[in-house]
Amino acid sequence: MKIKSIKAYEVLDSRGNPTVKVVLKTEKHIVAASVPSGKSKGAYEAVELRDGNKKRFSGLGVRKAVKNVNEIIAKKIIGTDCRKQQKIDNLMLMLDGTQRKSRLGANAILAVSIAVCKAGAKAEERPLFEYIAELSSCKKPAIPRIYANLINGGMHAETKLSFQEFLAVPKAKGMKGIEQIHSVYYDIKSTLKKQRLSTSVGDEGGFTPNICNDEALRILHLSAKKIDKKIQLALDVAASSRFKSGYYFIPEKTSSANLLEQYKNYIKKYKLLSIEDPFAEQDLGAWQKAIKVLNCMLVGDDLTATNPKRIELAKKLNLCNALLIKPNQIGTITETILAANLAKKFKWPIIISHRSGDTCDSFIADLAVGLSAFGIKIGAPCRGERTAKYNRLIEIEQELR
């Protein structure tokens, strides 16, 4: 089924900043896709093209990226069968011609790539997750475990919480898991109120109390334990954003050796399921030491940037043993699938992730199911751009019955 037209324009993400939306029409269907934006970005991520005009949206406009879709990409792929995902993605990579997609912008390329994927599913008259499973040669789509970021810190909140995400991860999946997340979330809120702490929410819908990391973990642990003892805890430290001149500021100045001891204590006390980006992306020695002694999943995010070359390096140097997947870190669905399949080859669990500046596009829910991912990070059950993903998972669960 041929692509008849593609049109991109600016819309706002959950932080009120511009992002790219693409509307794609085929001979029979119309689909739309909008892309997210992260706040804590790794050095190896594909380039998100911004206008830089300080007089408009503080320099965050995306008219250049929109123009690249409408005047460069569209002209080359109109008339192509929308089911040719790899062909279209490779064509966009060729048109861009840079390693990090700095010419056309990963935000321009990804919006088109997602729209093409949605159109392909429509053309095949199949659910999106099922179509993604076919693209990735995944034999059995499955509902992932939800990583719910219930307490926000780091760059997602303006508090003294230096770790970026404090997550509850139910073993139960689908609606049962969502029920548990809801219960833990509101139990945390009740605890914060009793302690006269803020119940304001951060970028990803989690609470932002002005407390220390230890206290946040303690509150999360007590609430989770109260609801179901099988609920596990996880951390996203986003350590690269806290690393300067060889030291970590979490919040006090500390060494990687001291931080490693802190993680050991947390794992012993709370039996953490995983720690994401426990060390900076350039502090490879610390990663190598950690993987030998920490009894939990060490998840590469900034370290690996959904980039097959970085994933190969992480495997070669034995840096991590699980992978976070963010499509906008790499820029096309084809490359995202390649990254996921590479992790599967290494027998690493994969976790599909939203971004802190997200939209109500629920594509990653289908992506997680289609790739049979171990987990999906979609924030707290709060804010429309987060609940859109929860609701899509609920729909998919019904479709799989």
C-alpha atoms as a printed R data frame, in Angstrom:
    type eleno elety resid chain resno      x       y      z
1   ATOM     1    CA   MET     A     1  0.000   0.000  0.000
2   ATOM     2    CA   LYS     A     2  1.639   3.197 -1.210
3   ATOM     3    CA   ILE     A     3  2.273   6.330  0.823
4   ATOM     4    CA   LYS     A     4  0.200   9.150 -0.668
5   ATOM     5    CA   SER     A     5  1.262  12.077  1.525
6   ATOM     6    CA   ILE     A     6  3.301  13.021  4.578
7   ATOM     7    CA   LYS     A     7  2.945  16.236  6.519
8   ATOM     8    CA   ALA     A     8  4.884  17.292  9.612
9   ATOM     9    CA   TYR     A     9  4.147  20.135 11.990
10  ATOM    10    CA   GLU     A    10  4.994  21.338 15.489
11  ATOM    11    CA   VAL     A    11  3.001  20.213 18.524
12  ATOM    12    CA   LEU     A    12  3.785  20.486 22.234
13  ATOM    13    CA   ASP     A    13  5.162  17.736 24.456
14  ATOM    14    CA   SER     A    14  4.336  17.213 28.136
15  ATOM    15    CA   ARG     A    15  6.692  20.003 29.185
16  ATOM    16    CA   GLY     A    16  5.080  22.431 26.768
17  ATOM    17    CA   ASN     A    17  8.081  22.333 24.444
18  ATOM    18    CA   PRO     A    18  7.736  21.842 20.679
19  ATOM    19    CA   THR     A    19  8.158  18.426 19.148
20  ATOM    20    CA   VAL     A    20  7.523  16.894 15.726
21  ATOM    21    CA   LYS     A    21  4.232  15.319 14.700
22  ATOM    22    CA   VAL     A    22  3.792  13.544 11.372
23  ATOM    23    CA   VAL     A    23  0.515  12.679  9.635
24  ATOM    24    CA   LEU     A    24  0.907  10.014  6.957
25  ATOM    25    CA   LYS     A    25 -1.769   9.044  4.439
26  ATOM    26    CA   THR     A    26 -1.899   5.904  2.341
27  ATOM    27    CA   GLU     A    27 -4.474   4.866 -0.242
28  ATOM    28    CA   LYS     A    28 -6.766   3.636  2.556
29  ATOM    29    CA   HIS     A    29 -5.570   4.888  5.930
30  ATOM    30    CA   ILE     A    30 -4.392   7.919  7.914
31  ATOM    31    CA   VAL     A    31 -1.935   7.547 10.809
32  ATOM    32    CA   ALA     A    32 -0.093  10.010 13.034
33  ATOM    33    CA   ALA     A    33  3.043   9.882 15.168
34  ATOM    34    CA   SER     A    34  4.682  12.313 17.566
35  ATOM    35    CA   VAL     A    35  8.078  11.941 19.212
36  ATOM    36    CA   PRO     A    36  9.266  12.490 22.790
37  ATOM    37    CA   SER     A    37 12.266  14.351 24.175
38  ATOM    38    CA   GLY     A    38 14.540  13.540 27.102
39  ATOM    39    CA   LYS     A    39 16.010  15.935 29.643
40  ATOM    40    CA   SER     A    40 18.993  13.844 30.765
41  ATOM    41    CA   LYS     A    41 20.547  12.942 27.426
42  ATOM    42    CA   GLY     A    42 23.535  10.717 26.842
43  ATOM    43    CA   ALA     A    43 26.500  11.859 24.775
44  ATOM    44    CA   TYR     A    44 25.930   9.045 22.274
45  ATOM    45    CA   GLU     A    45 22.275   9.748 21.484
46  ATOM    46    CA   ALA     A    46 21.137  10.735 18.005
47  ATOM    47    CA   VAL     A    47 20.746  14.494 17.581
48  ATOM    48    CA   GLU     A    48 17.403  16.110 18.299
49  ATOM    49    CA   LEU     A    49 17.280  19.046 15.882
50  ATOM    50    CA   ARG     A    50 16.218  22.349 17.470
51  ATOM    51    CA   ASP     A    51 15.967  25.757 15.829
52  ATOM    52    CA   GLY     A    52 18.075  27.673 18.336
53  ATOM    53    CA   ASN     A    53 16.105  30.909 17.889
54  ATOM    54    CA   LYS     A    54 15.948  32.249 21.465
55  ATOM    55    CA   LYS     A    55 13.079  34.567 20.558
56  ATOM    56    CA   ARG     A    56 10.828  31.603 19.837
57  ATOM    57    CA   PHE     A    57 10.172  28.845 22.407
58  ATOM    58    CA   SER     A    58 13.515  29.743 24.065
59  ATOM    59    CA   GLY     A    59 15.351  28.236 21.103
60  ATOM    60    CA   LEU     A    60 13.495  24.912 21.334
61  ATOM    61    CA   GLY     A    61 11.380  25.234 18.188
62  ATOM    62    CA   VAL     A    62 11.522  22.359 15.692
63  ATOM    63    CA   ARG     A    63 10.663  24.141 12.457
64  ATOM    64    CA   LYS     A    64 13.930  22.963 10.895
65  ATOM    65    CA   ALA     A    65 13.063  19.333 11.618
66  ATOM    66    CA   VAL     A    66  9.519  19.861 10.325
67  ATOM    67    CA   LYS     A    67 10.879  21.431  7.159
68  ATOM    68    CA   ASN     A    68 13.224  18.481  6.666
69  ATOM    69    CA   VAL     A    69 10.266  16.099  6.750
70  ATOM    70    CA   ASN     A    70  8.098  18.157  4.422
71  ATOM    71    CA   GLU     A    71 10.733  19.208  1.899
72  ATOM    72    CA   ILE     A    72 13.329  16.421  1.919
73  ATOM    73    CA   ILE     A    73 12.041  13.153  3.386
74  ATOM    74    CA   ALA     A    74  8.479  13.301  2.027
75  ATOM    75    CA   LYS     A    75  9.626  13.854 -1.550
76  ATOM    76    CA   LYS     A    76 11.740  10.712 -1.442
77  ATOM    77    CA   ILE     A    77  9.334   8.269  0.187
78  ATOM    78    CA   ILE     A    78  5.924   9.253 -1.203
79  ATOM    79    CA   GLY     A    79  4.891   6.440 -3.541
80  ATOM    80    CA   THR     A    80  6.777   3.797 -1.548
81  ATOM    81    CA   ASP     A    81  4.919   0.853 -0.025
82  ATOM    82    CA   CYS     A    82  4.457   1.654  3.673
83  ATOM    83    CA   ARG     A    83  5.213  -1.976  4.521
84  ATOM    84    CA   LYS     A    84  8.824  -1.499  3.432
85  ATOM    85    CA   GLN     A    85  9.979  -0.355  6.890
86  ATOM    86    CA   GLN     A    86 13.654  -1.188  6.510
87  ATOM    87    CA   LYS     A    87 13.859   0.256  3.005
88  ATOM    88    CA   ILE     A    88 12.295   3.562  4.096
89  ATOM    89    CA   ASP     A    89 14.411   3.805  7.251
90  ATOM    90    CA   ASN     A    90 17.588   3.116  5.293
91  ATOM    91    CA   LEU     A    91 16.613   5.739  2.731
92  ATOM    92    CA   MET     A    92 16.235   8.336  5.500
93  ATOM    93    CA   LEU     A    93 19.619   7.344  6.923
94  ATOM    94    CA   MET     A    94 21.142   7.831  3.482
95  ATOM    95    CA   LEU     A    95 19.441  11.221  3.074
96  ATOM    96    CA   ASP     A    96 20.825  12.313  6.440
97  ATOM    97    CA   GLY     A    97 24.313  10.961  5.872
98  ATOM    98    CA   THR     A    98 25.663  11.609  9.383
99  ATOM    99    CA   GLN     A    99 26.478   9.233 12.245
100 ATOM   100    CA   ARG     A   100 24.130  10.892 14.749
101 ATOM   101    CA   LYS     A   101 21.422  12.150 12.359
102 ATOM   102    CA   SER     A   102 22.471  15.752 12.856
103 ATOM   103    CA   ARG     A   103 21.478  16.915  9.360
104 ATOM   104    CA   LEU     A   104 17.793  15.964  9.250
105 ATOM   105    CA   GLY     A   105 17.367  15.438 13.000
106 ATOM   106    CA   ALA     A   106 16.466  12.228 14.813
107 ATOM   107    CA   ASN     A   107 13.177  13.857 15.813
108 ATOM   108    CA   ALA     A   108 12.260  14.299 12.136
109 ATOM   109    CA   ILE     A   109 13.400  10.832 11.086
110 ATOM   110    CA   LEU     A   110 11.795   8.974 14.000
111 ATOM   111    CA   ALA     A   111  8.409  10.658 13.590
112 ATOM   112    CA   VAL     A   112  8.312   9.406  9.994
113 ATOM   113    CA   SER     A   113  9.644   5.970 10.951
114 ATOM   114    CA   ILE     A   114  6.942   5.452 13.594
115 ATOM   115    CA   ALA     A   115  4.232   6.699 11.228
116 ATOM   116    CA   VAL     A   116  5.433   4.265  8.559
117 ATOM   117    CA   CYS     A   117  5.312   1.424 11.100
118 ATOM   118    CA   LYS     A   118  1.747   2.307 12.079
119 ATOM   119    CA   ALA     A   119  0.735   2.546  8.423
120 ATOM   120    CA   GLY     A   120  2.299  -0.842  7.711
121 ATOM   121    CA   ALA     A   121  0.228  -2.413 10.476
122 ATOM   122    CA   LYS     A   122 -2.929  -0.805  9.081
123 ATOM   123    CA   ALA     A   123 -2.103  -2.030  5.581
124 ATOM   124    CA   GLU     A   124 -1.665  -5.562  6.902
125 ATOM   125    CA   GLU     A   125 -4.869  -5.200  8.960
126 ATOM   126    CA   ARG     A   126 -3.035  -6.367 12.063
127 ATOM   127    CA   PRO     A   127 -2.585  -4.941 15.561
128 ATOM   128    CA   LEU     A   128  0.506  -2.752 15.763
129 ATOM   129    CA   PHE     A   129  2.233  -4.961 18.355
130 ATOM   130    CA   GLU     A   130  1.700  -8.013 16.154
131 ATOM   131    CA   TYR     A   131  3.133  -6.212 13.132
132 ATOM   132    CA   ILE     A   132  6.189  -5.137 15.169
133 ATOM   133    CA   ALA     A   133  6.648  -8.749 16.276
134 ATOM   134    CA   GLU     A   134  6.761  -9.767 12.614
135 ATOM   135    CA   LEU     A   135  9.278  -7.021 11.764
136 ATOM   136    CA   SER     A   136 11.518  -8.158 14.614
137 ATOM   137    CA   SER     A   137 11.056 -11.918 14.080
138 ATOM   138    CA   CYS     A   138  9.625 -12.196 17.586
139 ATOM   139    CA   LYS     A   139  7.619 -15.412 17.749
140 ATOM   140    CA   LYS     A   140  5.448 -14.603 20.735
141 ATOM   141    CA   PRO     A   141  4.414 -11.039 21.715
142 ATOM   142    CA   ALA     A   142  4.004 -10.676 25.475
143 ATOM   143    CA   ILE     A   143  2.894  -8.112 28.053
144 ATOM   144    CA   PRO     A   144  5.946  -6.665 29.870
145 ATOM   145    CA   ARG     A   145  6.396  -5.885 33.542
146 ATOM   146    CA   ILE     A   146  5.773  -2.209 34.287
147 ATOM   147    CA   TYR     A   147  8.539  -0.063 35.763
148 ATOM   148    CA   ALA     A   148  6.546   2.719 37.436
149 ATOM   149    CA   ASN     A   149  8.539   5.806 38.405
150 ATOM   150    CA   LEU     A   150  6.612   6.779 41.538
151 ATOM   151    CA   ILE     A   151  9.140   9.175 43.072
152 ATOM   152    CA   ASN     A   152 10.912  11.595 40.715
153 ATOM   153    CA   GLY     A   153 14.300  13.149 41.424
154 ATOM   154    CA   GLY     A   154 17.406  14.293 39.577
155 ATOM   155    CA   MET     A   155 16.734  16.334 36.454
156 ATOM   156    CA   HIS     A   156 13.031  15.434 36.575
157 ATOM   157    CA   ALA     A   157 12.429  17.402 39.773
158 ATOM   158    CA   GLU     A   158 13.801  20.446 41.567
159 ATOM   159    CA   THR     A   159 14.580  18.811 44.919
160 ATOM   160    CA   LYS     A   160 17.604  17.424 46.757
161 ATOM   161    CA   LEU     A   161 16.768  13.919 45.501
162 ATOM   162    CA   SER     A   162 19.808  13.158 43.352
163 ATOM   163    CA   PHE     A   163 18.775   9.743 42.014
164 ATOM   164    CA   GLN     A   164 16.472  10.353 39.071
165 ATOM   165    CA   GLU     A   165 13.885   7.587 39.416
166 ATOM   166    CA   PHE     A   166 12.579   5.429 42.256
167 ATOM   167    CA   LEU     A   167 10.551   2.666 40.643
168 ATOM   168    CA   ALA     A   168  8.073   0.010 41.718
169 ATOM   169    CA   VAL     A   169  7.991  -3.100 39.522
170 ATOM   170    CA   PRO     A   170  5.117  -5.532 40.160
171 ATOM   171    CA   LYS     A   171  5.620  -9.151 39.169
172 ATOM   172    CA   ALA     A   172  1.975  -9.137 38.136
173 ATOM   173    CA   LYS     A   173  1.437  -7.928 34.578
174 ATOM   174    CA   GLY     A   174 -1.366  -6.130 32.785
175 ATOM   175    CA   MET     A   175 -4.326  -4.813 34.765
176 ATOM   176    CA   LYS     A   176 -3.332  -6.651 37.945
177 ATOM   177    CA   GLY     A   177  0.057  -4.957 37.922
178 ATOM   178    CA   ILE     A   178 -1.536  -1.589 37.173
179 ATOM   179    CA   GLU     A   179 -3.897  -2.025 40.138
180 ATOM   180    CA   GLN     A   180 -0.880  -2.602 42.379
181 ATOM   181    CA   ILE     A   181  0.983   0.405 40.992
182 ATOM   182    CA   HIS     A   182 -2.065   2.584 41.634
183 ATOM   183    CA   SER     A   183 -2.266   1.335 45.229
184 ATOM   184    CA   VAL     A   184  1.439   1.917 45.911
185 ATOM   185    CA   TYR     A   185  1.269   5.367 44.316
186 ATOM   186    CA   TYR     A   186 -1.581   6.538 46.508
187 ATOM   187    CA   ASP     A   187 -0.109   4.948 49.617
188 ATOM   188    CA   ILE     A   188  3.058   6.981 49.008
189 ATOM   189    CA   LYS     A   189  0.908  10.082 48.628
190 ATOM   190    CA   SER     A   190 -0.773   9.360 51.962
191 ATOM   191    CA   THR     A   191  2.605   8.871 53.658
192 ATOM   192    CA   LEU     A   192  3.943  12.137 52.262
193 ATOM   193    CA   LYS     A   193  0.848  14.007 53.422
194 ATOM   194    CA   LYS     A   194  1.198  12.590 56.945
195 ATOM   195    CA   GLN     A   195  4.802  13.799 57.013
196 ATOM   196    CA   ARG     A   196  3.742  17.193 55.625
197 ATOM   197    CA   LEU     A   197  5.891  16.679 52.545
198 ATOM   198    CA   SER     A   198  5.108  17.866 49.025
199 ATOM   199    CA   THR     A   199  2.825  15.744 46.864
200 ATOM   200    CA   SER     A   200  3.572  17.764 43.747
201 ATOM   201    CA   VAL     A   201  4.518  15.645 40.748
202 ATOM   202    CA   GLY     A   202  7.540  15.731 38.466
203 ATOM   203    CA   ASP     A   203  8.017  15.313 34.738
204 ATOM   204    CA   GLU     A   204  7.042  11.638 34.818
205 ATOM   205    CA   GLY     A   205  4.119  11.888 37.225
206 ATOM   206    CA   GLY     A   206  5.946  10.666 40.329
207 ATOM   207    CA   PHE     A   207  6.001  12.631 43.569
208 ATOM   208    CA   THR     A   208  8.807  15.125 44.221
209 ATOM   209    CA   PRO     A   209  9.320  15.358 47.987
210 ATOM   210    CA   ASN     A   210 12.371  17.290 49.161
211 ATOM   211    CA   ILE     A   211 13.967  14.330 50.934
212 ATOM   212    CA   CYS     A   212 17.187  12.323 50.628
213 ATOM   213    CA   ASN     A   213 17.671   9.204 48.484
214 ATOM   214    CA   ASP     A   214 17.608   6.877 51.508
215 ATOM   215    CA   GLU     A   215 14.280   8.240 52.724
216 ATOM   216    CA   ALA     A   216 12.712   8.010 49.250
217 ATOM   217    CA   LEU     A   217 13.720   4.355 48.990
218 ATOM   218    CA   ARG     A   218 12.422   3.647 52.491
219 ATOM   219    CA   ILE     A   219  9.016   5.194 51.737
220 ATOM   220    CA   LEU     A   220  8.747   3.348 48.410
221 ATOM   221    CA   HIS     A   221  9.749   0.064 50.062
222 ATOM   222    CA   LEU     A   222  7.211   0.362 52.873
223 ATOM   223    CA   SER     A   223  4.363   1.251 50.507
224 ATOM   224    CA   ALA     A   224  5.206  -1.552 48.068
225 ATOM   225    CA   LYS     A   225  5.537  -4.117 50.856
226 ATOM   226    CA   LYS     A   226  2.150  -3.086 52.233
227 ATOM   227    CA   ILE     A   227  0.431  -3.745 48.875
228 ATOM   228    CA   ASP     A   228  2.228  -6.922 47.739
229 ATOM   229    CA   LYS     A   229  5.515  -8.376 48.988
230 ATOM   230    CA   LYS     A   230  6.307  -9.570 45.460
231 ATOM   231    CA   ILE     A   231  6.589  -5.989 44.147
232 ATOM   232    CA   GLN     A   232 10.252  -5.237 43.453
233 ATOM   233    CA   LEU     A   233 12.101  -1.920 43.520
234 ATOM   234    CA   ALA     A   234 14.449  -0.412 40.949
235 ATOM   235    CA   LEU     A   235 16.541   2.735 40.577
236 ATOM   236    CA   ASP     A   236 17.561   4.964 37.701
237 ATOM   237    CA   VAL     A   237 20.536   6.934 38.985
238 ATOM   238    CA   ALA     A   238 21.274   8.734 35.678
239 ATOM   239    CA   ALA     A   239 24.813   9.025 37.030
240 ATOM   240    CA   SER     A   240 26.238  10.790 33.974
241 ATOM   241    CA   SER     A   241 24.310  13.917 34.961
242 ATOM   242    CA   ARG     A   242 25.979  13.774 38.403
243 ATOM   243    CA   PHE     A   243 29.558  13.144 37.230
244 ATOM   244    CA   LYS     A   244 32.197  15.857 37.095
245 ATOM   245    CA   SER     A   245 36.004  15.754 37.143
246 ATOM   246    CA   GLY     A   246 36.074  12.102 38.155
247 ATOM   247    CA   TYR     A   247 33.624  12.405 41.046
248 ATOM   248    CA   TYR     A   248 29.896  11.968 41.618
249 ATOM   249    CA   PHE     A   249 27.747  14.540 43.365
250 ATOM   250    CA   ILE     A   250 24.916  12.472 44.861
251 ATOM   251    CA   PRO     A   251 24.419  15.015 46.336
252 ATOM   252    CA   GLU     A   252 27.725  15.178 48.216
253 ATOM   253    CA   LYS     A   253 31.000  14.660 46.388
254 ATOM   254    CA   THR     A   254 31.847  10.957 46.329
255 ATOM   255    CA   SER     A   255 33.977   8.437 44.442
256 ATOM   256    CA   SER     A   256 32.788   5.549 42.304
257 ATOM   257    CA   ALA     A   257 34.121   3.155 44.972
258 ATOM   258    CA   ASN     A   258 31.985   4.768 47.674
259 ATOM   259    CA   LEU     A   259 28.976   4.814 45.373
260 ATOM   260    CA   LEU     A   260 29.466   1.111 44.683
261 ATOM   261    CA   GLU     A   261 29.343   0.407 48.431
262 ATOM   262    CA   GLN     A   262 26.138   2.434 48.656
263 ATOM   263    CA   TYR     A   263 24.572   0.290 45.923
264 ATOM   264    CA   LYS     A   264 25.651  -2.889 47.730
265 ATOM   265    CA   ASN     A   265 23.841  -1.709 50.848
266 ATOM   266    CA   TYR     A   266 20.685  -0.797 48.908
267 ATOM   267    CA   ILE     A   267 20.623  -4.184 47.178
268 ATOM   268    CA   LYS     A   268 21.088  -6.009 50.483
269 ATOM   269    CA   LYS     A   269 18.423  -3.947 52.253
270 ATOM   270    CA   TYR     A   270 15.803  -3.629 49.508
271 ATOM   271    CA   LYS     A   271 16.656  -6.522 47.137
272 ATOM   272    CA   LEU     A   272 16.679  -4.175 44.143
273 ATOM   273    CA   LEU     A   273 15.665  -5.698 40.815
274 ATOM   274    CA   SER     A   274 17.811  -3.337 38.754
275 ATOM   275    CA   ILE     A   275 19.898  -0.176 38.757
276 ATOM   276    CA   GLU     A   276 19.967   1.870 35.574
277 ATOM   277    CA   ASP     A   277 23.050   3.947 34.742
278 ATOM   278    CA   PRO     A   278 24.677   3.457 38.176
279 ATOM   279    CA   PHE     A   279 27.821   5.112 36.826
280 ATOM   280    CA   ALA     A   280 28.619   7.675 34.145
281 ATOM   281    CA   GLU     A   281 28.793   6.583 30.524
282 ATOM   282    CA   GLN     A   282 32.542   7.372 30.455
283 ATOM   283    CA   ASP     A   283 33.373   5.690 33.802
284 ATOM   284    CA   LEU     A   284 33.809   2.260 32.264
285 ATOM   285    CA   GLY     A   285 36.073   0.919 35.010
286 ATOM   286    CA   ALA     A   286 33.335   1.466 37.591
287 ATOM   287    CA   TRP     A   287 30.826  -0.442 35.439
288 ATOM   288    CA   GLN     A   288 33.271  -3.348 35.109
289 ATOM   289    CA   LYS     A   289 33.758  -3.541 38.873
290 ATOM   290    CA   ALA     A   290 30.035  -3.230 39.568
291 ATOM   291    CA   ILE     A   291 28.923  -6.060 37.313
292 ATOM   292    CA   LYS     A   292 31.188  -8.456 39.219
293 ATOM   293    CA   VAL     A   293 29.824  -7.659 42.674
294 ATOM   294    CA   LEU     A   294 26.278  -6.255 42.406
295 ATOM   295    CA   ASN     A   295 23.564  -8.881 42.610
296 ATOM   296    CA   CYS     A   296 20.983  -7.175 40.391
297 ATOM   297    CA   MET     A   297 20.478  -6.166 36.779
298 ATOM   298    CA   LEU     A   298 22.723  -3.312 35.663
299 ATOM   299    CA   VAL     A   299 20.821  -1.524 32.916
300 ATOM   300    CA   GLY     A   300 22.631   0.438 30.217
301 ATOM   301    CA   ASP     A   301 20.901   3.638 29.074
302 ATOM   302    CA   ASP     A   302 23.239   6.600 28.538
303 ATOM   303    CA   LEU     A   303 25.980   3.972 28.366
304 ATOM   304    CA   THR     A   304 24.460   2.227 25.347
305 ATOM   305    CA   ALA     A   305 22.063   4.819 23.854
306 ATOM   306    CA   THR     A   306 20.032   2.173 21.941
307 ATOM   307    CA   ASN     A   307 23.015   2.084 19.580
308 ATOM   308    CA   PRO     A   308 24.135  -1.327 18.278
309 ATOM   309    CA   LYS     A   309 27.800  -0.249 18.264
310 ATOM   310    CA   ARG     A   310 27.606   0.881 21.899
311 ATOM   311    CA   ILE     A   311 25.774  -2.326 22.824
312 ATOM   312    CA   GLU     A   312 28.507  -4.424 21.182
313 ATOM   313    CA   LEU     A   313 31.123  -2.452 23.149
314 ATOM   314    CA   ALA     A   314 29.243  -2.939 26.418
315 ATOM   315    CA   LYS     A   315 29.127  -6.680 25.799
316 ATOM   316    CA   LYS     A   316 32.794  -6.870 24.822
317 ATOM   317    CA   LEU     A   317 33.933  -4.981 27.943
318 ATOM   318    CA   ASN     A   318 31.357  -6.668 30.227
319 ATOM   319    CA   LEU     A   319 29.800  -3.385 31.377
320 ATOM   320    CA   CYS     A   320 26.097  -4.180 31.814
321 ATOM   321    CA   ASN     A   321 23.694  -7.103 31.632
322 ATOM   322    CA   ALA     A   322 20.392  -5.472 30.652
323 ATOM   323    CA   LEU     A   323 19.409  -2.840 28.107
324 ATOM   324    CA   LEU     A   324 17.108   0.159 28.061
325 ATOM   325    CA   ILE     A   325 15.543   0.873 24.675
326 ATOM   326    CA   LYS     A   326 14.535   4.424 23.735
327 ATOM   327    CA   PRO     A   327 13.671   4.787 20.027
328 ATOM   328    CA   ASN     A   328 14.548   8.488 19.962
329 ATOM   329    CA   GLN     A   329 18.100   7.720 21.112
330 ATOM   330    CA   ILE     A   330 18.777   6.018 17.781
331 ATOM   331    CA   GLY     A   331 16.129   7.486 15.457
332 ATOM   332    CA   THR     A   332 14.529   4.701 13.406
333 ATOM   333    CA   ILE     A   333 12.385   1.669 14.158
334 ATOM   334    CA   THR     A   334 14.704  -0.561 12.132
335 ATOM   335    CA   GLU     A   335 17.694   0.398 14.285
336 ATOM   336    CA   THR     A   336 15.600   0.101 17.451
337 ATOM   337    CA   ILE     A   337 14.678  -3.468 16.526
338 ATOM   338    CA   LEU     A   338 18.317  -4.218 15.678
339 ATOM   339    CA   ALA     A   339 19.380  -2.983 19.132
340 ATOM   340    CA   ALA     A   340 16.702  -5.064 20.858
341 ATOM   341    CA   ASN     A   341 17.582  -8.211 18.936
342 ATOM   342    CA   LEU     A   342 21.268  -7.728 19.703
343 ATOM   343    CA   ALA     A   343 20.474  -7.581 23.422
344 ATOM   344    CA   LYS     A   344 18.366 -10.727 23.080
345 ATOM   345    CA   LYS     A   345 21.301 -12.438 21.393
346 ATOM   346    CA   PHE     A   346 23.367 -11.586 24.477
347 ATOM   347    CA   LYS     A   347 20.501 -12.868 26.683
348 ATOM   348    CA   TRP     A   348 20.045  -9.413 28.213
349 ATOM   349    CA   PRO     A   349 16.567  -8.403 29.389
350 ATOM   350    CA   ILE     A   350 15.278  -5.373 27.475
351 ATOM   351    CA   ILE     A   351 13.223  -2.551 28.945
352 ATOM   352    CA   ILE     A   352 11.384  -0.170 26.606
353 ATOM   353    CA   SER     A   353 11.256   3.396 27.880
354 ATOM   354    CA   HIS     A   354  9.333   6.627 27.545
355 ATOM   355    CA   ARG     A   355 11.067  10.025 27.894
356 ATOM   356    CA   SER     A   356 10.508  12.758 30.453
357 ATOM   357    CA   GLY     A   357  9.146  15.081 27.774
358 ATOM   358    CA   ASP     A   358  6.613  12.767 26.174
359 ATOM   359    CA   THR     A   359  3.386  12.921 24.172
360 ATOM   360    CA   CYS     A   360  0.118  10.980 24.203
361 ATOM   361    CA   ASP     A   361  1.433   8.734 21.426
362 ATOM   362    CA   SER     A   362  1.287   5.215 22.888
363 ATOM   363    CA   PHE     A   363  3.584   3.563 20.323
364 ATOM   364    CA   ILE     A   364  6.076   2.265 22.901
365 ATOM   365    CA   ALA     A   365  3.383   0.093 24.514
366 ATOM   366    CA   ASP     A   366  2.977  -1.801 21.230
367 ATOM   367    CA   LEU     A   367  6.750  -1.824 20.784
368 ATOM   368    CA   ALA     A   368  7.300  -3.425 24.199
369 ATOM   369    CA   VAL     A   369  4.692  -6.124 23.572
370 ATOM   370    CA   GLY     A   370  5.829  -6.726 19.992
371 ATOM   371    CA   LEU     A   371  9.438  -7.171 21.084
372 ATOM   372    CA   SER     A   372  8.367  -9.338 24.043
373 ATOM   373    CA   ALA     A   373 10.327  -7.003 26.304
374 ATOM   374    CA   PHE     A   374 11.039  -7.840 29.932
375 ATOM   375    CA   GLY     A   375  9.803  -4.425 31.038
376 ATOM   376    CA   ILE     A   376  8.429  -1.033 30.073
377 ATOM   377    CA   LYS     A   377  9.056   2.288 31.799
378 ATOM   378    CA   ILE     A   378  6.003   4.540 31.534
379 ATOM   379    CA   GLY     A   379  6.096   6.719 34.637
380 ATOM   380    CA   ALA     A   380  3.460   7.006 37.332
381 ATOM   381    CA   PRO     A   381 -0.294   6.515 36.753
382 ATOM   382    CA   CYS     A   382 -0.651  10.269 36.481
383 ATOM   383    CA   ARG     A   383 -0.502  12.828 33.610
384 ATOM   384    CA   GLY     A   384 -2.134  12.109 30.270
385 ATOM   385    CA   GLU     A   385  1.037  11.294 28.361
386 ATOM   386    CA   ARG     A   386  1.805   8.557 30.917
387 ATOM   387    CA   THR     A   387 -1.701   7.110 31.298
388 ATOM   388    CA   ALA     A   388 -1.955   6.863 27.494
389 ATOM   389    CA   LYS     A   389  0.671   4.107 27.660
390 ATOM   390    CA   TYR     A   390 -1.048   2.392 30.599
391 ATOM   391    CA   ASN     A   391 -4.345   2.431 28.706
392 ATOM   392    CA   ARG     A   392 -2.786   1.003 25.564
393 ATOM   393    CA   LEU     A   393 -1.300  -1.865 27.589
394 ATOM   394    CA   ILE     A   394 -4.781  -2.544 28.979
395 ATOM   395    CA   GLU     A   395 -6.188  -2.605 25.428
396 ATOM   396    CA   ILE     A   396 -3.456  -4.956 24.230
397 ATOM   397    CA   GLU     A   397 -4.089  -7.299 27.153
398 ATOM   398    CA   GLN     A   398 -7.716  -7.539 26.011
399 ATOM   399    CA   GLU     A   399 -6.657  -8.151 22.406
400 ATOM   400    CA   LEU     A   400 -4.336 -10.987 23.458
401 ATOM   401    CA   ARG     A   401 -7.092 -12.860 25.315
